Amino acid sequence: MAAARSSEGSGPLRRGGRAMGRALRTPFTGAARGIRKATHAHGAGESGLGKLIELHAVNGAGDVMITVALASTVFFSVPTDEARGRVALYLAVTMAPFTLLAPVIGPLLDRLPHGRRAAMAGAMFARAVLAITMSGAVATGGLELYPAALGVLVSSKAYGVVRSAVVPRLLPPRFSLVKANSRVTLAGLLATGVAAPIGAGLQMIGSPWPLYGACVIFLGGTVLAFTLPHKVDSAKGERKARLVVPHGEEATPAPRPGSTRDGGKNGKKNGKKDARERPPGLRSVGPSVLHGLQANASHRALSGFLIFFLAFLLREHPLSGQSAAVSLGIVGVAAGVGNACGTAVGSWLRARGPEVIVATVLGLALGVAVLAAVFFSTLMVAALGAVAGFTQALSKLSLDAMIQRDVPEEVRTSAFARSETLLQMSWVVGGAIGIALPLNGALGMSVAACVLALGAATSVRGLLGAARRGSPHPRVA
């Protein structure tokens, strides 16, 4: 009888415990279901794009954790003059070698067409290991920190190159590449916005803690990379692309062996390969992609310049009535909001008139930079940050649309690899200029305007001319 009473008494307790457990789990499970529903909508779940979106969100969260740890060590923990020297050393030790390594990343990854999931997983795992390695040196800021930071940078960009090459393989039906990249990019931005304050909170516990958090996130990303569909590793029909346009060549596709254009001779004559047959390259798709890449390079150079120049300028000369931290926060939030808005607008535009879009946003950024140089103020600095984020996002999505439209399937993934590498090199150049420039607001904004003016001079005329002529060989309606 006593055992029965005990069993009856424990029943309500067990039911109450289960109800409390369900109540505690509901917010998390509900959020997880909502995220999964959003990332897998419109066929993205069936095609595998949803898993790539989630993987990119993990990548963004881990990268921002490492950024918080490095910024606190290299920048915020020391006086301005010493911080400038440390950041310059960071650029010299990490960015300069990366500039030499960057041209190799694309061709190297071209040799791994059947191992893209493993390449992304390897980039995640390498950053997990390097985060733990840096956790011991982050408190002292010793020189051993910089080789590990270089490894993180190379791994991050290698992941980015492979991710860009993978997107065309995972497009759902009736889904444009610009829309797919908008979703992927927006997921990374949202994850960064969520992880940044968490990283700042971990930093308050201790300088190694954001790196511990990054390690856990990247280990999860390592596992998630292998859940991508097997077609990610397929290289069927792919060939390498070259970012060159030989002088005097027409923008016509290279003939394929066995096609009517080569007379059905399978590219051979008298038992030998026709000497006129060359590997396909971006020269075969017209000038739109190359001019778009030039415009995007100026946006990336502006981004690198503003990050480093404004970080030191606002620390030494905060915005009127604000502290240095608040000033940096205002500009950072403005740039983030602008980037998110550009990504959303890019998805809505659905790749309509990408040449005109690239030329327009470049002119918009140039106009705001000129105004910021002439009327330097708190409002204009924040406006330039927002416009720079907006125009960079929209210009990059438009470049993706041109690659989708003009680049044949057999060279498209290689084209993404080459373009991402060159854009990162532009960011490095812009950042180096920002470090070297005197801390004068009007001068800095003038240099920003010059960077954009150079990009406009080299690309706008060609973009508008290509828009008037139309794509000579559109691959996508």
For each residue, the residues with C-beta under 8 A, 3 or more apart:
1: 4 5
2: 5 6
3: 6 7
4: 1 7 8
5: 1 2 8 9
6: 2 3 9 10
7: 3 4 10 11
8: 4 5 11
9: 5 6 12 13
10: 6 7 13 14
11: 7 8 14 15
12: 9 15 16
13: 9 10 16 17
14: 10 11 17 18
15: 11 12 18 19
16: 12 13 19 20
17: 13 14 20 21
18: 14 15 21 22
19: 15 16 22 23
20: 16 17 23 24
21: 17 18 24 25
22: 18 19 25 26
23: 19 20 26
24: 20 21 27
25: 21 22 28 29
26: 22 23 29 30
27: 24 30 31
28: 25 31 32
29: 25 26 32 33
30: 26 27 33 34
31: 27 28 34 35
32: 28 29 35 36
33: 29 30 36 37
34: 30 31 37 38
35: 31 32 38 39 54
36: 32 33 39 40 50
37: 33 34 40 41
38: 34 35 41
39: 35 36 44 45 50 53 54 183 187
40: 36 37 44 45 50
41: 37 38 44 45 50
42: 172 175
43: 46 47 49 172 173 175
44: 39 40 41 47 49 50 53 172 175 180 183
45: 39 40 41 49 50
46: 43 172
47: 43 44 50 170 171 172 173 175 229
48: 51 52 170 228 229 231 232
49: 43 44 45 52 53 167 170 171 172 175 180 183 184
50: 36 39 40 41 44 45 47 53 54
51: 48 54 55 224 227 228 229
52: 48 49 55 56 163 166 167 170 184 228
53: 39 44 49 50 56 57 183 184 187
54: 35 39 50 51 57 58 187 224
55: 51 52 58 59 120 163 221 224 225 228
56: 52 53 59 60 163 184 185 187 188 191
57: 53 54 60 61 187 188 190 191
58: 54 55 61 62 124 191 217 218 220 221 224
59: 55 56 62 63 124 156 159 163 188 221
60: 56 57 63 64 187 188 189 191 192 195
61: 57 58 64 65 191 192 194 195 217
62: 58 59 65 66 124 127 131 195 214 217 218 221
63: 59 60 66 67 127 156 192 214
64: 60 61 67 68 191 192 195 196 199
65: 61 62 68 69 131 195 198 199 202 210 211 213 214 217
66: 62 63 69 70 127 131 134 152 210 211 214
67: 63 64 70 71 199
68: 64 65 71 72 196 199 200 202 203 210
69: 65 66 72 73 134 138 199 203 207 208 210 211 214
70: 66 67 73 74 90 134 138 145 149
71: 67 68 74 75 76
72: 68 69 75 76 77 138 203 207 210
73: 69 70 77 138 139 141 145 207
74: 70 71 77 83 86 87 90 141
75: 71 72 78 83 86 87 311
76: 71 72 83
77: 72 73 74 141
78: 75 82 83 86 141
79: 82 83
80: 83 84 312 315 316
81: 84 85
82: 78 79 85 86
83: 74 75 76 78 79 80 86 87 312 315
84: 80 81 87 88 312 435
85: 81 82 88 89
86: 74 75 78 82 83 89 90 141
87: 74 75 83 84 90 91 308 311 312 435
88: 84 85 91 92 435
89: 85 86 92 93 146
90: 70 74 86 87 93 94 95 146 149
91: 87 88 94 95 96 428 431 432 435
92: 88 89 95 96
93: 89 90 96 97 143 146 147 149 150
94: 90 91 97 98 146 149 150 153
95: 90 91 92 98 99 153 428 431 432
96: 91 92 93 99 100
97: 93 94 100 101 150
98: 94 95 101 102 150 153 154 157 424 428
99: 95 96 102 425 428
100: 96 97 103
101: 97 98 104 105 154
102: 98 99 105 157 421 422 424 425
103: 100 106 107 421 425
104: 101 107 108
105: 101 102 108 109 154 157 158 161 417 421
106: 103 109 110 161 414 417 418 420 421
107: 103 104 110 111 240
108: 104 105 111 112
109: 105 106 112 119 158 161 162 165 417
110: 106 107 113 240 414 417
111: 107 108
112: 108 109 115 116 118 119
113: 110 116 233 234 235 238 413
114: 233 234 235
115: 112 118 119 233
116: 112 113 119 120 162 165 166 232 233
117: 120 121 225 226 228 232 233
118: 112 115 121 122 225 226
119: 109 112 115 116 122 123 158 159 162
120: 55 116 117 123 124 159 162 163 166 225 228
121: 117 118 124 125 221 222 223 225 226
122: 118 119 125 126 155
123: 119 120 126 127 155 156 158 159 162
124: 58 59 62 120 121 127 128 155 159 218 219 221 222 225
125: 121 122 128 129 218 219 222
126: 122 123 129 130 151 155
127: 62 63 66 123 124 130 131 151 152 155 156 214 218
128: 124 125 131 132 214 215 216 218 219 222
129: 125 126 132 133 215
130: 126 127 133 134 148 151 152 155
131: 62 65 66 127 128 134 135 152 211 212 214 215 218
132: 128 129 135 211 212 215
133: 129 130 136 137 148
134: 66 69 70 130 131 137 138 145 148 149 152 211
135: 131 132 138 208 211 212 215
136: 133 139 208
137: 133 134 140 141 142 144 145 148
138: 69 70 72 73 134 135 141 145 207 208 211
139: 73 136 207 208
140: 137
141: 73 74 77 78 86 137 138 145
142: 137 145
143: 93 146
144: 137 147 148
145: 70 73 134 137 138 141 142 148 149
146: 89 90 93 94 143 149 150
147: 93 144 150 151
148: 130 133 134 137 144 145 151 152
149: 70 90 93 94 134 145 146 152 153
150: 93 94 97 98 146 147 153 154
151: 126 127 130 147 148 154 155
152: 66 127 130 131 134 148 149 155 156
153: 94 95 98 149 150 156 157
154: 98 101 105 150 151 157 158
155: 122 123 124 126 127 130 151 152 158 159
156: 59 63 123 127 152 153 159 160
157: 98 102 105 153 154 160 161 420 421 424
158: 105 109 119 123 154 155 161 162
159: 59 119 120 123 124 155 156 162 163
160: 156 157 163 164 420 424
161: 105 106 109 157 158 164 165 416 417 420 421
162: 109 116 119 120 123 158 159 165 166 417
163: 52 55 56 59 120 159 160 166 167 184
164: 160 161 167 181 416 417 419 420
165: 109 116 161 162 168 413 414 416 417
166: 52 116 120 162 163 169 170 228 232 413
167: 49 52 163 164 170 171 177 180 181 184 416
168: 165 171 177 404 409 412 413 416
169: 166 231 232 234 413
170: 47 48 49 52 166 167 180 228 229 231 232
171: 47 49 167 168 175 176 177 180
172: 42 43 44 46 47 49 175 180
173: 43 47
174:
175: 42 43 44 47 49 171 172 179 180
176: 171 179 180 350 351 401 404 476
177: 167 168 171 180 181 351 400 401 403 404 476
178: 181 182 346 347 349 350 351 354 397 398 400 401 404
179: 175 176 182 183 347 350 351
180: 44 49 167 170 171 172 175 176 177 183 184
181: 164 167 177 178 184 185 346 396 397 400
182: 178 179 185 186 343 344 346 347 397
183: 39 44 49 53 179 180 186 187 347
184: 49 52 53 56 163 167 180 181 187 188
185: 56 181 182 188 189 343 393 397
186: 182 183 189 190 340 343 344 347
187: 39 53 54 56 57 60 183 184 190 191
188: 56 57 59 60 184 185 191 192
189: 60 185 186 192 193 336 339 340 343
190: 57 186 187 193 194 340
191: 56 57 58 60 61 64 187 188 194 195
192: 60 61 63 64 188 189 195 196 336
193: 189 190 196 336
194: 61 190 191 197 198
195: 60 61 62 64 65 191 192 198 199 217
196: 64 68 192 193 199 200
197: 194 200 201
198: 65 194 195 201 202 213
199: 64 65 67 68 69 195 196 202 203 210 213
200: 68 196 197 203 204
201: 197 198 204 205
202: 65 68 198 199 205 206 209 210 212 213
203: 68 69 72 199 200 206 207 209 210
204: 200 201
205: 201 202 209
206: 202 203 209
207: 69 72 73 138 139 203 210
208: 69 135 136 138 139 211 212
209: 202 203 205 206 212 213
210: 65 66 68 69 72 199 202 203 207 213 214
211: 65 66 69 131 132 134 135 138 208 214 215
212: 131 132 135 202 208 209 215 216
213: 65 198 199 202 209 210 216 217
214: 62 63 65 66 69 127 128 131 210 211 217 218
215: 128 129 131 132 135 211 212 218 219
216: 128 212 213 219 220
217: 58 61 62 65 195 213 214 220 221
218: 58 62 124 125 127 128 131 214 215 221 222
219: 124 125 128 215 216 222 223
220: 58 216 217 223 224
221: 55 58 59 62 121 124 217 218 224 225
222: 121 124 125 128 218 219 225 226
223: 121 219 220 226 227
224: 51 54 55 58 220 221 227
225: 55 117 118 120 121 124 221 222 228
226: 117 118 121 222 223
227: 51 223 224
228: 48 51 52 55 117 120 166 170 225 232
229: 47 48 51 170 232
230: 233 234
231: 48 169 170 234
232: 48 116 117 166 169 170 228 229
233: 113 114 115 116 117 230
234: 113 114 169 230 231
235: 113 114 238
236:
237: 409 410
238: 113 235 409 410 411 412 413 414
239: 279 280 410 411 414
240: 107 110 279 281 411 414
241: 280 281 282 407 411 412 414 415 418
242: 279 281 282 283 418
243: 281 282 290 293 415 418 419 422
244: 281 282 283
245: 249 282 283 287 290
246: 249 283
247:
248:
249: 245 246 283
250:
251: 283 284 285 286 287 472 473
252: 284 472 473
253: 280 284 285 408 473
254: 277 278 279 280 281 284
255: 259 261 262 267 277
256: 259 261 262
257: 262 266 267 277
258: 262 264 266 267
259: 255 256 262 264
260: 263 264
261: 255 256
262: 255 256 257 258 259 265 266 267 274 277
263: 260
264: 258 259 260
265: 262 268 269 274
266: 257 258 262
267: 255 257 258 262 273 274 277
268: 265 271 272 273 274
269: 265 272 273 274
270:
271: 268
272: 268 269
273: 267 268 269 277
274: 262 265 267 268 269 277
275:
276:
277: 254 255 257 262 267 273 274
278: 254 281
279: 239 240 242 254
280: 239 241 253 254 284 408 410 411
281: 240 241 242 243 244 254 278 284 411
282: 241 242 243 244 245 285 289 290 407 411 415 418
283: 242 244 245 246 249 251
284: 251 252 253 254 280 281 408
285: 251 253 282 288 289 406 407 408 473
286: 251 289 406 466 471 472 473
287: 245 251 290 291 462 465 466
288: 285 291 292 354 355 402 406 463 466 467 471
289: 282 285 286 292 293 399 402 403 406 407 415 419
290: 243 245 282 287 293 294 462
291: 287 288 294 295 355 358 458 459 462 463 466
292: 288 289 295 296 354 355 358 395 398 399 402 459 463
293: 243 289 290 296 297 399 419 422 423
294: 290 291 297 298 455 458 459
295: 291 292 298 299 358 359 362 395 399 455 456 459 460 463
296: 292 293 299 300 358 392 395 396 399 419 423 426
297: 293 294 300 301 422 423 426 455
298: 294 295 301 302 362 426 451 452 454 455 456 459
299: 295 296 302 303 362 365 388 391 392 395 396 452 455
300: 296 297 303 304 392 423 424 426 427 430
301: 297 298 304 305 426 427 429 430 433 451 455
302: 298 299 305 306 365 369 388 392 430 448 451 452
303: 299 300 306 307 388 392 427 430
304: 300 301 307 308 426 427 428 429 430 431 432 433 434
305: 301 302 308 309 430 431 433 434 444 447 448 451
306: 302 303 309 310 335 384 385 388 430 434 448
307: 303 304 310 311 431 434
308: 87 304 305 311 312 431 434 435
309: 305 306 312 313 433 434 435 437 444 447 448
310: 306 307 313 314 328 331 381 385 434 444
311: 75 87 307 308 314 315 328
312: 80 83 84 87 308 309 315 316 434 435 439
313: 309 310 316 317 439 441 444
314: 310 311 317 318 319 324 327 328 331 381
315: 80 83 311 312 318 324 328
316: 80 312 313 324 439
317: 313 314 439 441
318: 314 315 322 323 324 326 327
319: 314 322 326 327 330 378 381 382
320: 377 378
321:
322: 318 319 326 327 330 378
323: 318 326 327
324: 314 315 316 318 327 328
325: 328 329
326: 318 319 322 323 329 330
327: 314 318 319 322 323 324 330 331
328: 310 311 314 315 324 325 331 332
329: 325 326 332 333
330: 319 322 326 327 333 334 378 382
331: 310 314 327 328 334 335 381 382 385
332: 328 329 335 336 385
333: 329 330 336 337
334: 330 331 337 338 382 383 385 386 389
335: 306 331 332 338 339 385 386 388 389
336: 189 192 193 332 333 339 340 389
337: 333 334 340 341 386 389
338: 334 335 341 342 385 386 387 388 389 390 391 393
339: 189 335 336 342 343 389 390 392 393
340: 186 189 190 336 337 343 344 389 393
341: 337 338 344 345 389 390 393
342: 338 339 345 346 361 389 390 391 392 393 394 397
343: 182 185 186 189 339 340 346 347 393 394 397
344: 182 186 340 341 347 348
345: 341 342 348 349 390 394
346: 178 181 182 342 343 349 393 394 397 398
347: 178 179 182 183 186 343 344 350 397
348: 344 345
349: 178 345 346 352 357 394
350: 176 178 179 347
351: 176 177 178 179 354 397 398 401 404 405
352: 349 357
353: 356 357 467
354: 178 288 292 351 357 358 398 399 401 402 405
355: 288 291 292 358 359 398 402 463 464 466 467
356: 353 359 360 463 464 467
357: 349 352 353 354 360 361 394 395 398
358: 291 292 295 296 354 355 361 362 395 398 399 459 463
359: 295 355 356 362 363 459 460 463 464 467
360: 356 357 363 364
361: 342 357 358 364 365 390 391 394 395 398
362: 295 298 299 358 359 365 366 391 395 452 455 456 459 460
363: 359 360 366 367 456 460
364: 360 361 367 368 387 391
365: 299 302 361 362 368 369 387 388 391 452
366: 362 363 369 370 449 452 453 456
367: 363 364 370 371
368: 364 365 371 372 380 383 384 387
369: 302 365 366 372 373 384 445 448 449 452
370: 366 367 373 374 449
371: 367 368 374 375 380 383
372: 368 369 375 376 380 381 383 384 445 448 449
373: 369 370 376 442 445 446 448 449
374: 370 371 442
375: 371 372 380
376: 372 373 380 381 441 442 445
377: 320 380 381
378: 319 320 322 330 381 382
379: 382 383
380: 368 371 372 375 376 377 383 384 445
381: 310 314 319 331 372 376 377 378 384 385 441 445
382: 319 330 331 334 378 379 385 386
383: 334 368 371 372 379 380 386 387
384: 306 368 369 372 380 381 387 388 445 448
385: 306 310 331 332 334 335 338 381 382 388 389
386: 334 335 337 338 382 383 389 390
387: 338 364 365 368 383 384 390 391
388: 299 302 303 306 335 338 365 384 385 391 392
389: 334 335 336 337 338 339 340 341 342 385 386 392 393
390: 338 339 341 342 345 361 386 387 393 394
391: 299 338 342 361 362 364 365 387 388 394 395
392: 296 299 300 302 303 339 342 388 389 395 396
393: 185 338 339 340 341 342 343 346 389 390 396 397
394: 342 343 345 346 349 357 361 390 391 397 398
395: 292 295 296 299 357 358 361 362 391 392 398 399
396: 181 296 299 392 393 399 400 423
397: 178 181 182 185 342 343 346 347 351 393 394 400 401
398: 178 292 346 351 354 355 357 358 361 394 395 401 402
399: 289 292 293 295 296 354 358 395 396 402 403 419
400: 177 178 181 396 397 403 404
401: 176 177 178 351 354 397 398 404 405
402: 288 289 292 354 355 398 399 405 406
403: 177 289 399 400 406 407 412 415 416 419
404: 168 176 177 178 351 400 401 407 412 475 476
405: 351 354 401 402 471 474 475 476
406: 285 286 288 289 402 403 471 473 474 475
407: 241 282 285 289 403 404 411 412 415 475
408: 253 280 284 285 411 412 475
409: 168 237 238 412 475
410: 237 238 239 280
411: 238 239 240 241 280 281 282 407 408 414 415
412: 168 238 241 403 404 407 408 409 415 416
413: 113 165 166 168 169 238 416 417
414: 106 110 165 238 239 240 241 411 417 418
415: 241 243 282 289 403 407 411 412 418 419
416: 161 164 165 167 168 403 412 413 419 420
417: 105 106 109 110 161 162 164 165 413 414 420 421
418: 106 241 242 243 282 414 415 421 422
419: 164 243 289 293 296 399 403 415 416 422 423
420: 106 157 160 161 164 416 417 423 424
421: 102 103 105 106 157 161 417 418 424 425
422: 102 243 293 297 418 419 425 426
423: 293 296 297 300 396 419 420 426 427
424: 98 102 157 160 300 420 421 427 428
425: 99 102 103 421 422 428 429
426: 296 297 298 300 301 304 422 423 429 430
427: 300 301 303 304 423 424 430 431
428: 91 95 98 99 304 424 425 431 432
429: 301 304 425 426 432 433
430: 300 301 302 303 304 305 306 426 427 433 434 451
431: 91 95 304 305 307 308 427 428 434 435
432: 91 95 304 428 429 435 436
433: 301 304 305 309 429 430 436 437 447 451
434: 304 305 306 307 308 309 310 312 430 431 437 444
435: 84 87 88 91 308 309 312 431 432
436: 432 433
437: 309 433 434 440 443 444 447
438: 443
439: 312 313 316 317 444
440: 437 443 444
441: 313 317 376 381 444 445
442: 373 374 376 445 446
443: 437 438 440 446 447
444: 305 309 310 313 434 437 439 440 441 447 448
445: 369 372 373 376 380 381 384 441 442 448 449
446: 373 442 443 449 450
447: 305 309 433 437 443 444 450 451
448: 302 305 306 309 369 372 373 384 444 445 451 452
449: 366 369 370 372 373 445 446 452 453
450: 446 447 453 454
451: 298 301 302 305 430 433 447 448 454 455
452: 298 299 302 362 365 366 369 448 449 455 456
453: 366 449 450 456 457
454: 298 450 451 457 458
455: 294 295 297 298 299 301 362 451 452 458 459
456: 295 298 362 363 366 452 453 459 460
457: 453 454 460
458: 291 294 454 455 462
459: 291 292 294 295 298 358 359 362 455 456 462 463
460: 295 359 362 363 456 457 463 464
461: 464 465
462: 287 290 291 458 459 465 466
463: 288 291 292 295 355 356 358 359 459 460 466 467
464: 355 356 359 460 461 467 468
465: 287 461 462 468 469
466: 286 287 288 291 355 462 463 469 470 471
467: 288 353 355 356 359 463 464 470
468: 464 465
469: 465 466 472
470: 466 467 474
471: 286 288 405 406 466 474
472: 251 252 286 469
473: 251 252 253 285 286 406
474: 405 406 470 471 477
475: 404 405 406 407 408 409
476: 176 177 404 405
477: 474
